Amino acid sequence: MPHFCTSLLLFACLTSAVALGQSEPAATEPEVIDGIPITGTANPDLRPVDEMMVELIKKIDAPGASVAISRDGVLVYARGFGYQDEEQAEPVEPNTRFRIASISKPITATAIMALVHDGKLSLDDKLVDHLTDEERAVVNEELAPVTLRQLLQHRAGWNRDKTFDPMFKSRRRDEALGIEGLDTTDKIIRGMLPLPLSDEPGSKYSYSNFGYCVLGRIIERTTGQPYDEYVKQRVLAQQGISTMAIGSTLTRGEHETRYHTNDGRKGPGVVEGVVGQRVPVQYGAWCLENMDAHGGWIATAADLVAFADGYNDNSRYDFLTDDLLAEVVSPCPADEGKNSYYGLGWLVVHVGDKQHYNMWHNGSLPGTSTILVRRHDGFNWAVLFNTRDIEGGGAPSGKVDPLMHEAVNKVQQWPAQPVSVE
């Protein structure tokens, strides 16, 4: 079914600041460390994480960030740093939602695994078997051998470095796809299917947002439900996650941060309501709704660690059997023997004697930089920033990744009881 890039107006609504002490009632003002406001439950034992985040935010000059950590399935840390809206001096809170960008991909992959478990899909299904009659009539025969497994592994043969990323509007893309008017995912798919592939299917890893867009439509066609509704009911509900949603291109939803660029960049508006206008690149220069399955979700950091908790203890998902989890973290034949590779929706890196592995994914869009880590020793964490433009270049998610490992390793005493995000 088509996904139209239209947006409903939602008004930002902030709750009161959360507790400042581990057992203190909710406070009206955030804690401040070195000039950075911090919300959420403070715990002296977890100061290494607080201090690391304050130092990093000041160093890279990021407006705000949210951090959540779980240990053996228990949420032990949830704090907001800096501001979700600098102009209004609104601090980031533990329940602030962020665009998570490509962390949407492991969520889509998990939904595919649920359908595999339920016997509705197979990882070795051919892509062409899930196309509509109209799509089959135009599909390039090079796509005949492409499987769902290859879509999940970014090995279907599309290479955006050699051509373009069809999920972002450009003159080159529109000329190649013959798209007129507002985009829909169906228009994008119909435009892409006749084009020649850049690489032989299965031969090369090439990160493909479009491949995950296709997986989202396969989920819809298999279940008869909108992509996000199926994911919410079959995957997220099992972890008690109720606040995740597909975000809006133009508007800021309830408890959602603002997104910041450091130079006020603008681009041509491409969604209904702003076509023909110059708009901030993070609000209307691309269509977030069309990115649903590869980059469209908004979530709190606590939502994401709860999602990852189901991979530390896969019995938390009634569909994630040991055999299917092994499929998720197994390399394709070309990656056999490598220490790190892209599995099914997750980046996988082996540690120590290679008997253990970490899983992770990052995300990046104008105004957004995110990372989710599932560590082999029972720790999971998510760090979400409301910018990707930082002092010194690079991405905030890349800067914080090694620092989080160091900070978590410094903590000597972890809470036994879960903290609140409200």
Residue pairs with C-beta under 8 A, 6 or more apart in sequence:
1 186
1 220
1 226
2 184
2 185
2 186
2 187
3 184
3 185
3 186
3 289
3 290
3 292
4 182
4 184
4 272
4 289
5 182
5 183
5 184
5 249
5 270
5 271
5 272
5 287
5 288
5 289
5 290
6 271
6 272
6 289
7 248
7 249
7 250
7 251
7 271
7 272
7 273
7 289
8 248
8 251
9 251
10 248
10 251
10 252
10 253
10 254
10 256
11 254
12 85
12 252
12 253
12 254
12 255
12 256
13 254
13 255
14 90
14 93
14 255
15 93
15 95
15 255
15 422
16 26
16 28
17 26
17 27
17 28
17 29
17 30
17 39
17 91
17 93
18 26
18 27
18 39
18 40
18 41
18 93
18 94
18 420
18 421
18 422
19 25
19 26
19 27
19 40
19 41
19 42
19 420
20 27
20 30
20 31
20 41
20 42
21 41
21 42
22 41
22 42
22 43
22 415
30 37
30 38
30 39
30 80
30 91
31 37
31 38
31 39
31 42
32 38
33 50
33 51
33 54
34 54
34 55
34 58
35 58
36 54
36 57
36 58
36 81
36 82
37 81
37 82
37 83
37 91
38 50
38 54
38 79
38 80
38 81
38 91
39 79
39 80
39 91
39 92
39 93
39 94
40 77
40 78
40 79
40 80
40 93
40 94
40 419
40 421
41 78
41 79
41 419
41 420
42 50
42 79
43 77
43 415
45 411
45 412
45 413
45 414
45 415
46 76
46 77
46 411
46 414
46 415
48 407
48 408
48 410
48 411
49 67
49 69
49 77
49 79
49 404
49 407
49 408
49 411
50 79
51 407
52 403
52 404
52 406
52 407
53 65
53 67
53 79
53 81
53 400
54 81
56 62
56 396
56 399
56 400
56 403
57 64
57 65
57 81
57 82
59 391
60 390
60 391
60 392
60 396
60 399
61 262
61 390
61 391
62 82
62 385
62 386
62 387
62 390
62 396
63 82
63 83
63 84
63 86
63 260
63 386
63 387
64 80
64 81
64 82
64 83
64 84
64 86
64 91
64 92
64 96
64 257
64 385
64 386
65 80
65 81
65 82
65 92
65 383
65 384
65 385
65 386
65 396
65 400
66 78
66 79
66 80
66 81
66 92
66 93
66 94
66 96
66 98
66 300
66 301
66 382
66 383
66 384
67 77
67 78
67 79
67 80
67 81
67 301
67 381
67 382
67 383
67 384
68 75
68 77
68 78
68 94
68 300
68 301
68 302
68 304
68 305
68 381
68 382
68 421
69 75
69 76
69 77
69 78
69 305
69 379
69 380
69 381
69 408
70 76
70 305
70 306
70 308
70 309
70 379
70 380
70 381
71 378
71 379
71 414
72 312
72 378
73 309
73 312
73 313
73 316
73 378
74 415
74 416
74 417
74 418
75 302
75 305
75 306
75 418
75 419
75 421
76 414
76 415
76 418
76 419
77 381
77 419
78 94
78 301
78 302
78 419
78 420
78 421
79 94
80 91
80 92
80 93
80 94
80 96
81 92
82 91
82 92
83 89
83 90
83 91
83 92
84 90
84 91
84 92
84 93
84 96
84 257
84 258
84 386
85 257
85 258
86 260
92 257
92 386
93 255
94 300
94 301
94 302
94 420
94 421
94 422
95 243
95 255
95 300
95 302
95 421
95 422
96 255
96 256
96 257
96 300
97 243
97 244
97 253
97 254
97 255
97 256
97 257
97 298
97 299
97 300
98 256
98 257
98 298
98 299
98 300
98 301
98 368
98 370
98 384
98 385
98 386
99 247
99 259
99 288
99 295
99 296
99 297
99 298
99 363
99 365
99 367
99 368
99 370
100 295
100 297
100 298
100 299
100 304
100 363
100 368
100 370
100 372
100 384
101 295
101 362
101 363
101 364
101 365
101 368
101 369
101 370
102 209
102 294
102 295
102 361
102 362
102 363
102 364
102 370
103 297
103 299
103 304
103 361
103 362
103 363
103 370
103 371
103 372
103 382
104 212
104 291
104 292
104 293
104 294
104 295
104 296
104 297
104 363
105 212
105 293
105 294
105 295
105 345
105 361
106 307
106 345
106 346
106 359
106 361
106 372
107 231
107 235
107 236
107 297
107 307
107 345
108 212
108 215
108 216
108 219
108 227
108 231
108 293
108 294
108 345
109 152
109 215
109 328
109 344
109 345
109 346
110 235
110 307
110 310
110 317
110 320
110 345
111 219
111 227
111 230
111 231
111 234
111 235
112 121
112 148
112 152
112 215
112 218
112 219
112 344
112 345
113 319
113 320
113 324
113 327
113 328
113 344
114 234
114 235
114 317
114 319
114 320
115 121
115 219
115 222
115 223
116 122
116 123
116 324
117 319
117 320
117 321
117 324
118 319
120 222
120 223
121 148
121 218
121 222
122 148
123 147
123 148
123 149
123 152
123 327
123 344
124 147
124 148
124 149
125 147
125 148
126 144
126 145
126 146
126 147
127 143
127 146
127 147
127 148
127 151
127 156
127 214
127 218
128 136
128 139
128 143
128 144
128 146
130 218
130 221
130 222
131 139
131 193
132 221
134 190
135 189
135 190
135 193
138 190
138 193
138 194
139 193
139 194
140 193
140 194
140 195
140 196
140 197
142 157
142 196
142 197
142 201
143 156
143 157
143 193
143 197
143 201
145 201
145 202
146 156
146 157
146 201
148 215
148 218
149 332
149 344
150 156
150 201
150 202
151 208
151 211
151 212
151 214
151 215
152 211
152 215
152 344
152 345
153 205
153 332
153 342
153 343
153 344
154 205
154 206
154 207
154 208
154 211
154 342
155 201
155 202
155 203
155 204
155 205
155 206
155 332
156 197
156 201
156 208
156 211
157 197
157 198
157 199
157 200
157 201
157 202
157 203
157 204
157 206
158 192
158 197
158 198
158 199
158 206
158 208
158 210
158 211
159 197
159 198
159 199
159 204
159 206
159 208
160 206
160 207
160 208
160 209
160 210
161 206
162 198
163 176
163 195
163 198
164 170
164 172
164 173
164 176
165 173
165 209
165 210
166 173
166 177
166 188
166 191
166 192
166 209
166 210
167 188
167 209
167 210
167 213
167 286
167 290
167 291
167 294
167 295
168 286
169 183
169 270
169 286
169 287
173 179
174 180
176 191
176 195
177 187
177 188
177 191
177 192
177 195
178 191
179 187
179 188
179 191
182 270
182 271
182 272
182 275
183 270
183 287
183 290
184 290
185 213
185 216
185 217
185 290
185 292
186 217
188 210
188 213
188 290
189 213
189 214
189 217
192 210
198 206
199 206
202 332
202 334
203 334
204 334
205 334
205 335
205 341
205 342
209 291
209 294
209 295
210 294
211 294
212 293
212 294
213 290
213 291
213 292
213 293
213 294
215 293
216 227
216 292
216 293
216 294
217 227
217 293
219 227
219 230
219 231
219 293
220 226
220 227
220 230
223 230
225 233
227 292
227 293
228 245
228 246
228 292
232 244
234 319
235 307
235 317
236 242
236 244
236 303
236 307
238 310
238 316
238 317
238 318
239 306
239 307
239 309
239 310
239 316
239 317
240 306
241 299
241 303
241 306
241 307
243 255
243 299
243 300
243 303
244 297
244 298
244 299
244 303
245 253
245 297
245 298
246 288
246 289
246 292
246 296
246 297
246 298
247 253
247 256
247 288
247 289
247 296
247 297
247 298
248 288
248 289
249 271
249 283
249 284
249 286
249 287
249 288
249 289
250 271
250 273
250 274
250 283
250 284
252 258
253 298
255 300
256 298
257 386
258 386
259 282
259 283
259 366
259 367
259 368
259 386
259 387
260 282
260 367
260 386
260 387
260 389
261 280
261 281
261 282
261 366
261 367
261 387
261 389
262 387
262 389
262 390
263 389
264 280
265 280
265 281
265 366
266 278
266 279
266 280
266 281
266 285
267 278
267 279
267 281
267 285
268 276
268 277
268 278
268 279
268 285
269 275
269 276
269 277
269 278
269 279
269 284
269 285
270 284
270 285
270 286
270 287
271 284
271 287
273 284
274 284
277 284
279 285
281 366
281 367
282 365
282 366
282 367
282 368
285 366
286 365
288 295
288 296
289 296
290 296
295 363
295 365
300 421
301 381
301 382
301 383
301 384
302 382
302 421
304 372
304 382
304 384
305 372
305 380
305 381
305 382
307 372
308 359
308 372
308 373
308 374
308 380
308 382
309 316
309 380
310 316
310 317
310 320
311 320
311 325
311 328
311 359
311 374
312 374
312 378
312 380
314 320
314 321
314 322
314 325
327 344
328 343
328 344
328 345
328 346
329 343
329 344
329 346
329 348
329 357
329 359
330 343
331 338
331 341
331 343
331 348
332 341
335 341
335 342
339 349
339 350
339 354
340 347
340 348
340 349
340 350
341 347
341 348
342 348
343 359
345 361
346 359
346 360
346 361
346 374
347 359
347 360
347 361
348 357
348 358
348 359
349 357
349 358
349 360
350 356
350 357
351 357
351 358
351 376
356 376
356 377
357 376
358 373
358 374
358 375
358 376
359 373
359 374
360 371
360 372
360 373
360 374
360 401
361 371
361 372
362 369
362 370
362 371
362 372
362 395
362 397
362 398
362 401
363 369
363 370
363 371
363 397
364 370
364 388
364 395
364 397
365 388
366 388
367 386
367 387
367 388
368 384
368 385
368 386
368 387
368 388
369 384
369 385
369 387
369 388
369 395
369 396
369 397
370 382
370 383
370 384
370 385
370 397
371 382
371 383
371 397
371 400
371 401
372 380
372 381
372 382
373 379
373 380
373 381
373 382
373 401
373 404
374 380
375 381
375 405
375 408
379 408
381 404
381 408
383 396
383 397
383 400
383 404
385 396
385 397
385 400
387 396
388 395
388 396
390 396
390 399
